[in-house]
Amino acid sequence: MKCSVKILLSLLPFMLLMGFNDKEKIVTVYLVGDSTMADYSDDYDPGKDYMKTRYPVTGWGQVFQPFMSKEHIADLKGLINADSIVVDDRARGGRSTRTFFEEGRWRDVYTALEPDDVVLMQFGHNDAAESKPARYVTPEGYKEYIRLFVSQARDKGGIPIIVTPVNRNYPWKDGQLQNVHGEYYTAAVEVAKEMKARMIDLTKLSMEHFSEMGKDYVTSHYFMNFEAGLYEAYPDGSNDNTHFQPEGARAVAKLVYEAMIELAQEIPHTPNP
């Protein structure tokens, strides 16, 4: 009996070490941004049924978790080194960089942020809304808030990724979708270069993809354009070329995922000894 106890005690450090080593590493991917990125399906409107009050509107962040599943983790190695990834979508409709900060939404992300967590930040739609002073931010102000988010994410050991704003479904010229975000697109690119931050050029990627699919297709299948009587939340139909239906949201989420793979491939890997 004493011998058995001694053996168990001698094995205890090894068992504890094995247990520690086997502990799963979980990385959180935080999404901060506006309505095009938001998740409407969970508690976006507490106490309300999404299928009755908002469906089919779908933010690309709402359908992003499947692209961060375990089967895809190997493709992201270097950028994200983890056993599993959890997507935490903090994006909210109508928010600019300024209002996201002023409402304490960024503070909540900053407080929760752990080393190696990723922050995908996509703003610009509401920052540019000069006709809506409550949310409007000048291009220079927009840059300042992005700088703040990047620097504070880095302070916590996080990995900030600037995402240029996904394009709206206009303007079109000669069958090609044009950049609608102007100075705000340029501002995001400039901050990424200035701070040597990782960037996903979702403006460019979405323009190219939407153009490839064609105006008629993306208008009816990707964006919130449909006739009356199809959905309970939209008895009169919808004519919206900013927000997405599920197919459009999935297409954009895939673009972001594929861009993250490219970022991961740019990071030099240290070979195993």
N, C-alpha and C positions, 0 to 999 in steps of 0.2 A: 504493500500500500504506500509506504513511504517512498519507495522507488518510483512509483507511478506519479506521485505528487511532484517529486524532483524533476521527472521528465517533463511534466506539464509546465512546471515553472521555467525550465530551461527553454522550452519551446515558445513561451509566451511572447518574448520580444519579437521573435520571427513571425508569429501569428499576427501580432499587432502591426508589424511592418507590412505584411502581405495585405492586411485589411486596409491600411492606409493607401498602399499602392493601387489597390483595386477600386478605390473610391472614384466614382465617375466624375469627370470634369464637365461641368455644364457652363456654357457661355450664353449670355443673353444678348440678343440683337435688338436694340431699342430703335424704334422708328419715331422720329419727331418731324412733324410737318403739318400739312393741311388736309382738306377733305379728300383730295385725290389719293391720299395715302391711308386714310383712316379705316378703322374696322367698325362697321355699323352693326355687326351681328351679335355682339356680346352685350355689354352694359352701356352702350353709347347713349341710349335713351332709357334710363332706368325705369322699369315697370311697363315698358311698351314692347309690343311684339314687332320685331324687325320686319317680318314677312308682311305684316299688315300696314306698317307705317312708313317704311322706307324702301323695301325691296322693289326693284332689282338693283338700286344703286350699290356699288361695291368699290371700296378703295383697294388699291393694289396691295396695301399692307394686310388687308383682310384675308388674302389668299396667298400670303408669302410663306407661312409656316411649312407647307408641303415641300417647298424648295429648300428648306433648311432641315429636312429630315435626315436620319442617320445614313441613308443610302447616298446622300449627296455630300456628306462631310469630307470625304477624301478629296473631292474636287476643290475644296476650299482650304486645304491644308497649307499652312504658311500664313494665310490671312486670319484664319480661325483654327486654332488647335484645341479641339475639344472632343469629348465622347458624344455629346449631344448639344443641340442648340435650341434655345427657346426664343421665340419672337415675342417681344413686348411692344405692342403698337400703342404709342401715346399720341399719335397724330389726331388733330381735331379740326373740324370744319371751320372756316372763317378766320383761322389764325395766321398771322404774319409772324416773322421772327420776333418782333417787338411784343405783340400781345401774348405769344407763347411764353416769353420771358416774364412779362409783367403779371401774368396770372399765376405764376409760381409753377407752371408745368415743367419748365426746364429745371428748376430747383429740385423737383421730385425725381427727375431722371438722374441729376447729378448726385443726389443723396444715395440713390439705389445703385449707382454704377460701381462695378467691381473691376479689378484689373483684368484685361483681355476682353472685356465686354465691347461690343461694337455699337456705334451710334450712326445710323443712317439719317442724315438731315436733309429734308427736301422742302424748301420754302420758295416763295416768289409770286405765286398766284395772288395772294392777298396783300403782300407787301406793295405790289404795283397798283393797288386799287385807290388811285388818287381821289376818286369820287366818294370814297368811304374813309373819312379822316380817322375813325376809330381804329382802323387796322393799317392804314397807309404808313409806309416807311420809305424814306428816300433811298436811292441806291447806295449812298454812302452809309446811311444808317443800317441798311440791310447787311452791308459788309461788316460793320462793327459787331452786329449780333452774331453773325456766322463766326467771326474771329473769336468771340467770347465762347461760343459753344465748342469750337475746336480746342481752344486752349484749356478750358475747364475739363473737357473729356480727357485730354492728355494728362492733366494734373492728377486724375484718378486712375491713371494707367489704362484708360480705355482707348479704343481705336476709332477715331472720328472719320467718317466718310461723307464728303460733301456730294450731294446728289442734285444736279441741276434740274429745274422744274420740268416735269413731264409736259409735253406740248398739248395745247388745246387743238380742237379739230378745225382750226382756221389760223391764218388765211391760206388758201390753196392757189397755186399759180402753175399753169401748164402741167397739171397732174401731180405736182409736188407740194407737199405741205411745207409752209414757211414758218420760221421762228417767230412766235408771238411774244416772247418774253424780253426781247430787247436788252436794255441795260442791266436787267436783273440776271439774265443769263450770263452776260459778260462779267458782272460783279462776282458771281459765284466762281467762275473760272479763275478770275484774278486772285481771289482769296486763296483758292486751292494752290495756285502757283506760289503765291507770296509765303504761305505757311507750310509749303511742301506737304500738304495734306492729300490723302488719297481722294480721288474724285471719280464719280460715275456720271458720264455725260448723258443723262437720261433725256435731255432736250433733243440732242442729236440722234440718239438711238430711237426714240419714239417717232421723231419726224421721218426717219428712214423707214422704220417698220410700217408706220401708218401709210406712207406713200406707196410702199411695196404692196400692201393689201388693197389699196385703192380707196378713194374718197367715199364712194357709194357703200362699200362694204363696212368700213370702220364707222361711218355715220349711223348705220342701222344695227350693226352687231357689237361695236365697241362702246360707243357713246350712248348717252341716255336719250335716244330719239325713238319714239314709238307712238303708235296711235292710241286713241282713247279705248278704255274698256279692257285692257290687257292685264293690268295690275291694280290691286285694291288701293295701294298708296297713291296711285296716279289715275284717278277716274277719267280725267280729261286728256290723258296722254302726257308726253313730255317732249320738249325741244331743248336739249341741253348738250352742248358740245364741249363741256369741260369734264363732267363726271362720267364714270364708267358703269357699264353693265358687267356682269360676271365675266364674260368672255374677254372684254377689254382689259379688265383688272388682271386676269390671269396672264394675258399677253405682256402687260407692262411688268408684272412681277417676274416673269421669265427673263425679260430684258435685264432687270436688276441683278437677278441671280447669275446670269451669264457674264455680266460685267464684273461681278465679284469673283468669278472663276478667273477672269483675265487678271484682276488685281493680284490674286493669289499666285498666279503663274509668274508674275513680275518679281516676286519675292524670292531671293536666293535660298535654296534649301541646303541645310547642313547635312551631309551624308552621315549615316550611322557608322561609328568606328568599327 
